[in-house]
Amino acid sequence: MTAVRGWAIATLVAGVAALAMFVAFARLSEMQAAAQCLPAGSVVQFELAENTDQLETIFGAAGSECRALTVPAMDAVNRLDLIAFIPIYTLFCIFGALYIAGGGLRPLSVAAIGAALIAAGGDYLETTTLLKITQHIDAPGQLLKMSTLGAWTKFALLAAHAFFCAGLCFTAEKRRPILGVLLVLPAFGTAAAAYNHLTLANAMNGAFALAWVGLLVFAAISVFKRA
C-alpha cells in the first residue's frame, strides 16, 4: 500500500464517520422533540449569537414551550459534539492534508494540520461555553464573548486549513485543481458570515460542505481506483 492510498483510506473513513455524525445529531431524541422550534441553521446561530435578543430568537421566550424543548436539544447536540464530532472532523482534516500532500510533511501540510488543531481548541472553548450559556440564557454575562471567540477561532482556522490544502492541490506532485477550487470556498464563506452571520451563515456552511465533500470524494476515488 502506498502512503497516498493509506492517507486516502484514513481520510475516507474519518469523512464517512463525520457524515454519520450529522445523522446522529438529527436522530437525537431531544432534537426530534424540538424540531418545530429549531429551524435549519439554529445550531450555528447559537454558536455565533452575540446578545440576549439573538438567544431568545433561537430558544424562545422564557417560560415558553419552545424554551423547554430547545435547551435540552442544544445541550444534547453540544455534548455529542464534545465527545465525538470535534475529534472526528479534526482527524478528517489532518488525514486530508496528509493525503493531498502525498503523505509528506511539507510546509503547507504542517500549516494545515496546525490550523486544524487550533480550530479544535476553539471548538472546545465554544462548546463548553455554550453548555454554560443554556443555564443562563436570559443573563449570560461574559459567556457570549467566550463562545463567539471560540466559534470564530474555529471557523477562521478551519477556513485556513482548507486554504492551505488548496495550496497543496496546486503545488503538490499530484495536482488536483478542481479540489483546490472547492477548498478555497470556505475562506469566502467565512468572510461572508463574519460580515453578517444572521443572513450569511448558511453561505459559510455551504462552502464548508462543498469543500469537505469534495475532499471526501477525491479520497474515495484514490482508494477505489487502486483497489
Buried (B, 14 or more C-beta within 10 A) or exposed (E): EEEBBBBBBBBBBBBBBBBEBEEBBEEBEBBEBBEEBBEEBBBBBBBBBEEBEBBBBBBBEEEEEBBBBBBBBBBBBBBBBBEBBBBBBBBBBBBBBBBBBBBEEBEBBBBBBBBBBBBBBBBBBBBBBBBEBBEEBEEBEEBBEBBBBBBBBBBBBBBBBBBBBBBBBBBBEEEBEEBBBBBBBBBEBBBBBBEEBEEBBBBBBEBBBBBBEBBBBBBBEBBEEEE
